[in-house]
Amino acid sequence: MADSPTDRAASVRSRLSKLSRATGQPFELVLTPPDALTPAFAEDAIKQRQWAAFAADVPGAPARLREVVESLAAFLMDAAADARDLEAKP
């Protein structure tokens, strides 16, 4: 049976705590967006052409890749922050 997200989060916190004690340096979980959710990805000319080719076949798809990336980043990173905050509560 797979560990629950709560169990995995506790395990990560435990390992970070051990690492922190061993090195004398503080460690914390930081939310970093994946490359596909960054402005650099949205501005990449190749990715823009790929999106335009895909979106041309999808009715109602946003015309600009930037719109998609910004929407996804806002939704997913907010959800990830909420999850992190839930896991941080005792």
N, C-alpha and C positions, 0 to 999 in steps of 0.2 A: 504494500500500500504506500502511495506517495505521501510525503510530508505535506501538511497544510501550509498555506502561505504564512500563517502565524508561526508555525514551527520553523520554517525556513528563515523568516525574519529574525527569530530569536537566536537561531544558529549563527547567522551573519553577525548580529550584535555581539554575541559571545566571542566569536573569532576576532572581531575588531577590538573588543576590550582586551583580549589576550595580547594582540599585536601591539596595542597602545602601551600596555604595561611592559612588554618586552623591549620596546624601542624607546620608551619615554616620550613618544610623540602622540598627540591626540589624533584620532581618526573618527570620521563620521560619514554617514551615508549622504551623498550629494546627488541631486537629480540633474543629470546631464542629458539633454535631448540627443537622440540618435541623429546621425548625419542627415537622414531623410527628412528631419523636421527642422532643419536649419535654413536661414535665409540664403546661405551659400548654395545649398542644394536647389532651392527654388530659383536661383539666378543662373544656374548652370545652363548654358545654351543647349547642350545635348539633351539634358533632362527636359528642358522646355519643348524641344522638338518631339521627344518621345511622348510627352504629355499631350501635345497638340494632336499627334497622330492617334493616340488612344481616345481622347475626348471627342474627336470628330465622329466617332462611331457610337458615342453614348449620348442619347438625348438628355438634355438638361445638365450635362456635366459643366462645371465651371471652365471657362475658356482659359483662364490663367493658372498656371501651376502654383504661383505664389498664393492665390486664394486657398487652394487645397492645403498646402503646407501650413499656412498660418492657422487655418481652422483645425486641422488635425493636431498641430502642436499645442494649441490652446486647450483643446479637449483632453488630449492624452496626458500632457504634463500636469494639468490641474488635477486629473484623476490620480496620477502617480503621487502628487504631493499630498492629496487627501489620504491615500493609502499609507504613505509614509507616516503621516501624522497619527493615523489610527494605530499603526504598529508601535509608535513611540509611547503611546499611553500604557501605563501599567495595568 
